[in-house]
């Protein structure tokens, strides 16, 4: 099950007491993801009762200050904690230089392995894969290279045990063979395929878009997502500013959610010009009724939409492998990987 907590809903500019800078933490099947890491994210993590040691991935949409200024302090605290578990950073080109140079300048030496994976400008596709989930990304339309991320839980088809028993297949060798190879042949000669005796299970999906103008890649990334977290820096009264600064209005966020057929839209990244989010909420709901304002430090979850029979059992993944660098995770090689040492800058 995907559980998430929005840590910050504010946009760049002057800080406010009401909104923290951008950050979202997600838990999924033993893995913890941090999307963006604005200034003060560490304190928000404490308030959300998330241990720094438990974070496996820090994923940055882009390198604007309001989305990254909390990263190096977080790494410094992890070093003070004597963390030993590896950590993976994912973000645009330039992330490695930002991290390693700043750590060196502030005299912080990390006691754990830090993997920095830079996404090539325009990269679209899978970034990390595990037996339990898939993390993919798509480029967005902002003033500097920026990405949105899609985290999808991998749920195996559900096996209908009662149906199999009625066919004469009892739990044991034959059922195990069916799970492994996808079909079995009964003593009578009848052939049974996995598709005949299993049900597809919806794959819960969480999408987080960084700063962006509405664009086709954002719509495709959010296609039928259960939850879409999308920026609404301005209301439509300042649509000209949204266009000039490569941001979105709440109405435009709703149009993206509607076009993507998302189940639910949560608005974030509000300009400090607004004392209340009500104008953004109303204009978004007029287009996409399933819209809410993201509430900071409130845990939420994505409940799978399927209602399987009690007798259905999820199938194990026969191709699942362990022993990957981080919690059984395979880092897709099409994304550019930087080892745990200072990297070279790319303009």
Residue pairs with C-beta under 8 A, 6 or more apart in sequence:
1 28
1 153
1 204
1 301
1 302
1 303
1 304
2 26
2 27
2 28
2 151
2 153
2 204
2 206
2 226
2 227
2 301
2 302
3 26
3 27
3 28
3 299
3 300
3 301
3 302
4 24
4 25
4 26
4 27
4 206
4 227
4 299
4 300
4 301
4 302
5 24
5 25
5 48
5 50
5 297
5 298
5 299
5 300
6 23
6 24
6 229
6 266
6 268
6 294
6 295
6 296
6 297
6 298
7 20
7 23
7 24
7 25
7 41
7 44
7 45
7 48
7 296
7 297
8 19
8 20
8 21
8 22
8 23
8 36
8 38
8 40
8 41
8 44
8 268
8 296
9 19
9 20
9 22
9 268
9 269
9 270
9 293
9 294
9 296
10 16
10 18
10 19
10 20
10 21
10 22
10 38
10 66
10 269
10 270
10 272
11 22
11 66
11 231
11 233
11 247
11 269
11 270
11 271
11 272
12 21
12 64
12 65
12 66
13 66
13 271
13 272
14 272
15 21
15 39
15 272
16 272
18 275
19 270
19 272
19 296
20 38
20 40
20 41
20 44
20 296
21 38
21 39
21 40
21 41
21 66
21 67
21 69
21 70
22 36
22 38
22 66
22 67
22 268
22 269
23 34
23 35
23 36
23 37
23 38
23 41
23 44
23 70
24 34
24 35
24 36
24 208
24 229
24 268
25 32
25 33
25 34
25 35
25 45
25 48
25 50
25 55
26 32
26 33
26 34
26 35
26 151
26 206
27 33
28 132
28 133
28 151
28 153
29 130
29 132
29 133
29 153
30 132
30 327
31 56
31 57
31 130
31 132
31 133
31 327
31 329
32 50
32 54
32 55
32 56
32 57
33 55
33 56
33 57
33 58
33 59
33 135
33 151
34 41
34 45
34 55
34 57
34 58
34 59
35 59
35 60
35 61
35 149
35 208
36 59
36 60
36 61
36 67
36 68
36 208
36 210
37 58
37 60
37 67
37 68
37 69
37 70
37 71
37 74
38 66
38 67
38 68
38 69
38 70
39 66
39 69
39 70
40 70
41 70
41 74
42 52
42 70
42 73
42 74
42 77
44 296
44 297
45 51
45 52
47 297
48 297
48 299
52 74
52 77
52 78
52 81
52 83
53 78
53 81
53 83
53 85
55 87
56 85
56 87
56 88
56 326
56 327
56 329
57 87
57 88
57 89
57 90
57 128
57 135
57 326
58 71
58 74
58 87
58 88
58 89
58 90
59 89
59 90
59 91
59 135
59 149
60 67
60 68
60 71
60 89
60 90
60 91
60 92
60 95
61 67
61 91
61 140
61 146
61 147
61 148
61 149
61 208
61 209
61 210
61 211
62 91
62 92
62 142
62 144
62 145
62 146
62 147
62 210
62 211
63 91
63 92
63 94
63 95
63 98
63 144
64 144
64 211
67 210
67 211
68 98
71 89
71 99
72 99
72 102
72 103
72 106
72 108
75 87
75 99
75 103
75 108
75 110
75 114
76 103
76 106
76 108
78 87
78 110
78 112
79 108
79 109
79 110
79 111
79 112
82 111
83 111
83 112
84 111
84 112
85 112
86 112
86 113
86 114
86 115
86 325
86 326
87 112
87 113
87 114
87 115
87 326
88 115
88 117
88 128
88 325
88 326
88 329
88 331
89 95
89 99
89 114
89 115
89 116
89 117
90 117
90 119
90 127
90 128
90 135
90 335
91 117
91 118
91 119
91 147
92 118
92 119
92 121
92 144
92 145
92 146
92 147
93 118
93 119
93 120
93 121
93 145
93 336
93 346
94 118
94 345
94 346
95 116
95 118
96 116
96 118
96 338
96 342
96 343
96 344
96 345
97 342
97 343
97 344
97 345
99 114
99 116
100 116
100 341
100 342
100 343
101 342
103 109
103 110
104 342
110 340
113 340
114 340
115 325
115 326
115 331
115 337
115 338
115 339
115 340
116 337
116 338
116 339
116 340
116 343
117 127
117 331
117 335
117 336
117 337
117 338
118 335
118 336
118 337
118 338
118 343
118 346
119 127
119 137
119 147
119 335
119 336
120 335
120 336
121 139
121 145
122 139
123 137
123 139
123 147
123 334
123 335
124 136
124 137
124 138
124 139
124 217
125 136
125 137
125 332
125 334
126 134
126 135
126 136
126 332
126 334
127 135
127 136
127 137
127 149
127 331
127 332
127 335
128 134
128 135
128 329
128 330
128 331
128 332
129 135
129 329
129 330
129 332
130 154
130 324
130 327
130 328
130 329
130 330
131 154
131 317
131 319
131 320
131 321
131 328
132 153
132 154
132 328
133 151
133 152
133 153
133 154
134 151
134 152
134 154
135 149
135 150
135 151
135 152
136 149
136 150
136 152
136 221
137 147
137 148
137 149
137 150
137 221
138 147
138 148
138 150
138 217
138 218
138 220
138 221
139 145
139 146
139 147
139 217
140 146
140 147
140 148
140 209
140 210
140 211
140 212
140 213
140 215
140 217
140 218
141 212
141 213
141 214
141 215
141 217
141 218
141 246
142 210
142 211
142 212
142 213
142 246
143 245
143 246
146 210
146 211
146 212
147 210
148 207
148 208
148 209
148 210
148 212
148 217
148 218
148 221
148 222
149 207
149 208
149 221
150 205
150 206
150 207
150 221
150 222
150 225
151 205
151 206
151 207
151 208
152 203
152 204
152 205
152 206
153 203
153 204
153 205
153 302
154 203
154 317
155 201
155 202
155 203
155 204
155 304
155 314
156 201
156 314
156 315
156 316
156 317
157 194
157 198
157 199
157 200
157 201
157 314
157 315
158 198
158 199
158 201
158 308
158 312
158 313
158 314
158 315
159 175
159 178
159 179
159 194
159 197
159 198
159 312
159 313
159 314
159 315
160 197
160 198
160 199
160 309
160 311
160 312
161 171
161 311
161 312
161 313
162 309
162 311
163 197
164 170
164 175
164 178
164 192
164 197
167 186
167 190
167 192
167 197
168 186
169 175
169 178
169 184
169 186
169 192
174 184
174 186
177 184
178 184
178 192
178 194
178 197
179 194
179 315
179 316
179 318
180 318
182 193
182 194
183 191
183 192
183 193
183 194
184 191
184 192
185 191
185 192
186 192
194 315
198 315
199 306
199 308
199 312
201 304
201 306
201 308
201 314
202 304
202 305
202 306
204 226
204 302
204 303
204 304
205 224
205 225
205 226
205 227
205 302
206 225
206 226
206 227
206 229
206 302
207 221
207 222
207 225
207 227
207 228
207 229
207 262
208 229
209 218
209 221
209 222
209 228
209 229
209 230
209 231
209 256
210 231
211 231
211 233
211 246
211 247
211 269
212 218
212 231
212 246
212 247
212 248
213 242
213 243
213 246
213 247
213 248
213 252
214 248
214 252
214 253
214 255
214 256
218 230
218 256
218 260
219 256
219 259
219 260
220 260
221 260
222 228
222 230
222 256
222 257
222 260
222 262
223 260
223 261
224 260
224 261
224 262
224 263
225 260
225 262
225 263
226 262
226 263
226 264
226 302
226 305
227 262
227 263
227 264
227 266
227 300
227 302
228 256
228 257
228 260
228 262
228 264
228 265
228 266
229 266
229 268
229 294
230 248
230 253
230 256
230 257
230 265
230 266
230 267
230 268
231 247
231 248
231 253
231 267
231 268
231 269
232 248
232 249
232 250
232 253
232 267
232 268
232 269
232 270
232 280
232 284
233 242
233 245
233 247
233 248
233 249
233 269
233 270
233 271
234 241
234 242
234 247
234 248
234 249
234 250
234 271
234 273
234 280
235 249
235 250
235 251
235 274
235 279
235 280
235 283
236 249
236 250
236 251
236 283
237 279
238 249
238 271
238 273
239 249
241 247
242 248
242 249
242 252
247 269
248 256
249 280
249 283
250 267
250 279
250 280
250 281
250 283
250 284
251 283
251 284
251 286
251 287
253 265
253 267
253 284
253 291
254 265
254 283
254 284
254 285
254 286
254 287
254 288
254 291
255 287
255 288
257 265
257 288
257 290
257 291
258 287
258 288
262 288
262 290
263 290
263 305
264 290
264 291
264 292
265 284
265 288
265 290
265 291
265 292
266 291
266 292
266 293
266 294
267 277
267 280
267 281
267 284
267 291
267 292
267 293
267 294
268 294
270 277
270 280
274 280
277 293
280 293
281 291
281 292
281 293
284 291
285 291
320 328
321 328
321 330
322 328
324 330
324 331
325 331
331 337
